[in-house]
Amino acid sequence: MSTLNLYEADFYAWTQEQAMLLRSQEWNSIDLPNLIEEIESLGKQQRQELRNRLSVLIGHLLKWHYQPQQRSRSWLATLRIQRLDITDAT
């Protein structure tokens, strides 16, 4: 099966093959166009995830500040989780 067909048929197997080719420095065998596309996509996904987590964190911080009578353990847990996940993502 060609690399292009593998990319379309079994993405996981394609990623493993590309990793093996990179490790063995078989530069001419790497599926460069698709590898570039996937790396760019991964970066965009990570950035979007960080934006989403920051939005949730800011929203809950605003609620915490402006609605002190509504404070709950679940809000506090959300604040802690988002902070930890943001720290892990950066």
C-alpha positions in Angstrom: 0.0 0.0 0.0 1.4 3.4 -0.9 1.9 6.1 1.7 -0.9 8.2 0.2 -3.3 5.3 0.3 -2.2 4.5 3.9 -2.8 8.1 4.9 -6.4 7.9 3.5 -7.1 4.3 4.7 -5.5 4.0 8.1 -4.4 7.3 9.6 -2.9 5.8 12.7 -0.8 3.4 10.7 0.3 6.3 8.6 1.4 8.3 11.7 3.4 5.3 12.9 5.1 4.9 9.5 6.0 8.6 9.4 7.4 8.5 12.9 9.6 5.5 11.9 10.7 7.2 8.8 11.7 10.3 10.7 13.5 8.3 13.4 15.5 6.4 10.7 16.1 9.7 8.8 14.6 8.3 5.6 13.9 11.8 4.3 13.0 10.8 0.7 10.3 8.3 1.9 8.4 10.8 4.2 5.0 11.9 3.1 6.0 15.5 3.4 2.8 17.3 2.1 0.5 15.4 4.4 3.0 15.6 7.3 3.2 19.3 7.0 -0.6 19.6 6.9 -1.0 17.4 10.0 1.6 19.4 12.0 -0.1 22.7 11.1 -3.5 21.2 12.0 -2.2 20.0 15.4 -0.9 23.4 16.2 -4.2 25.0 15.3 -6.1 22.5 17.5 -3.8 23.2 20.4 -4.3 26.9 20.1 -8.0 26.5 19.9 -8.1 24.3 22.9 -6.1 26.9 24.9 -8.5 29.7 23.8 -11.5 27.6 24.9 -10.0 26.9 28.3 -9.1 30.5 28.8 -12.7 31.5 27.8 -14.1 29.1 30.4 -11.6 30.3 33.0 -12.3 34.0 32.4 -16.0 33.4 32.4 -15.9 31.7 35.8 -13.5 34.3 37.2 -16.0 37.0 36.3 -18.8 35.0 37.8 -16.8 34.5 40.9 -16.0 38.2 41.2 -19.4 39.7 40.3 -21.7 37.0 41.8 -20.2 36.2 45.2 -23.5 35.0 46.5 -23.6 32.3 43.8 -20.1 30.9 44.5 -20.1 27.1 44.7 -17.6 24.2 45.0 -18.3 23.4 41.4 -17.2 26.9 40.3 -14.1 26.5 42.4 -13.4 23.1 40.9 -13.8 24.5 37.4 -11.4 27.3 38.1 -8.8 24.8 39.5 -9.2 22.4 36.6 -9.0 25.0 33.9 -5.9 26.5 35.5 -4.2 23.1 35.7 -5.2 22.3 32.1 -3.9 25.6 30.8 -0.6 25.1 32.7 -0.3 21.6 31.1 -1.1 22.9 27.7 1.6 25.6 27.7 
